Amino acid sequence: MCSPQYFGVEYVINPWMNGQIHGTNYQLVTSQWSTLQTILKQYADVSLLPGIQGLPDLVFTANAAIIYRQTALVSSFRYPQRQPETQHFAEWLTADGFKVHTLPRDVLFEGAGDALFDRKEPLLWFGYGLRSDAAAKPYLEKFIGTEVQPLELCDPCFYHLDTCFCPLEDGYLLYYPGAFTKESRTAIETRVPAGQRLAVSREDAGQFACNAVNIGKQVVLNQSSREMTRWLSERGFTVIETPLTEFMKSGGAAKCLSLRLDEHRF
Ligand code: ARG
């Protein structure tokens, strides 16, 4: 995670940020982030990256890189406002013992925000079309050495895969169908059996319910409806809600605010 000291909305690069410039409350930012950190610390070791003045989105560490074993493929951000983050993430990851790989500058890729490991199959789900480019797929295949399933995103509100798609332990899946093109929705629904996946409502998706951190049977998220919580409980998951409204003004929530460093299951 990255300290939210310099977090704020200072530019608009997604629809959630519209009308929110300088609209976050520092006290609330700090308390919401600290509560999330306290929750995650109960289930994981949490390392910290210091915030950097002038990089308000650095707090969204999911976008740093995709991590696989001891290697990191660092992001190549679409918008100039976030491009300087790459160097800081790369330095931090190198200092933490990761071997850092980069992409050619013209291949856009926004890290674990758009690349999510399946938690059952040796498979990487890759979201493209709004931030990352389809051109990153062969690099991901080479980097991980497993199959990459591309999914095309088409709703600007759900611009990163982790805003609308969340693979869970034992092969379960949360996804918001409206965020995907018809072909990509079919790909999801063909690969994941009906009883294993929950098509989340627009309301839940708008509350960043798919932007969940799954550790074991824990699912940590901003807010989930009664139906969604019931679906998860019936499958043995515990839903932990923690308000992240200040970060939603920037288009992110629980999952975006963290990067998993121990992905090496396959
Ligand atoms: N304001 C940030 C952006 O638009 C939010 C990033 C959220 N991160 C994520 N993994 N979905 O880039």
Boltz pocket constraint, residues with backbone or C-beta under 6 A from the ligand:
constraints:
  - pocket:
      binder: B
      contacts: [[A, 13], [A, 14], [A, 17], [A, 57], [A, 60], [A, 62], [A, 63], [A, 82], [A, 110], [A, 112], [A, 113], [A, 114], [A, 160], [A, 162], [A, 163], [A, 250], [A, 251], [A, 252], [A, 253], [A, 255], [A, 256]]
      max_distance: 6.0
